[in-house]
Amino acid sequence: LKTMAPPNFKVIARLAWLPDSSGFLLLGTDGIGTALTQQVSLLPYPDGEVRRITNDLNLYFGLSLTADARTLSTVQHSVISNIWVAPPGDPSRAVQIKSGGSNFEGTGGLAWTPDGRIVYSSMAGGSHDIWIMNGNGSGQKQLTSEGVNLRAKVTPDGRYIVFESMTSLSGKESNIWRMDLDGGNLTKLTSGNSDGYPSITPDSRWVVYTSKSSQDWRLWKVSIDGGIAEQLTDQPARNALVSSDGKFIFCEYGSGSSLR
C-alpha cells in the first residue's frame, strides 16, 4: 500500500492511469482550494511532483483518456456571476453594479455595511477572498489575500467583518476570523477543526457559528473579542441565523439525528 496523492489534496474525484503506467491524471482540489476550483492534474508514478493540466477558475467534472493517452476528455463547468442591487420588494428596478465574469462574485457571501458599502466574496485575486466596494460598485478593494475566505458578515455597529477562513496560518481547518473594515487587525476567534457560517448578534458582542467534531455539527458562540467559546446545542445543529431582536436563533436542527 503506497500513498500517492500529495497530502495537500483535499478532494480527489476521479483518476485515470496513463497507458504506460508512468503516472496518472487526477481530478480534484489541491492546496486549500474549494470544490469550486476542481482541476485536472498529472501525478508521475512512482515518484514526482504533481503538475496542473488545467489552471483556471472553471470547474471540471469527469475524466477519461483515449487508449493512446493523446486525448483527454472532461466536462468544463463555467459560472458567470454579477452583483446587482435593487430596492426592497422591487426586483424590476435592479441595477447591475459589478460584472464578475467567472470570478464567483458574491457566491461566497454578500453583506452591507452600516455606511452603505458592500462586503463580498470574489476570486478576482486568484482565490476565494473578501472584498469591499461602495454601494454603486466603485472603490473595489481586496481585504484578504491568503487561503479561502468566505461568508463574511458585518457587525451591526460597523466595526468589524467576521468571516470563515481556511488559511495556512490555521492548517487545513476552517475557523472564524475578525478584521476591521479596511482589512486590518486580523484576529482569529475560534480554534476548532471545522468552524463556519458565522452570525452576529444585534449588539455586536457575540458570534454564533457552526462547528463540527466527532459528535457531528453543533452551534457555538464566541465573544467578538475572542476567548473561550461556549457550546449552545447538544443535538446536531448548523447554519445559525440570529434574529434581528436577538431573542432567537434560527438553524437546521437534527433532534436526535445527524446532519450530513
Secondary structure, 3 states (H helix, E strand, C coil): CCCCCCCCCCEEEEEEECCCCCEEEEEEECCCCCHHHCEEEEEECCCCCCEECCCCCCEEEEEEECCCCCCEEEEEECCCCEEEECCCCCHHHCEEEEECCCCCCCCCCEEECCCCCEEEEECCCCCCEEEEECCCCCCCEECCCCCEEEEEEECCCCCEEEEEEECHHHCCCEEEEEEECCCCCCEECCCCCEEEEEEECCCCCEEEEEEEECCEEEEEEEECCCCCCEECCCCCEEEEEECCCCCCEEEEECCCCCCC
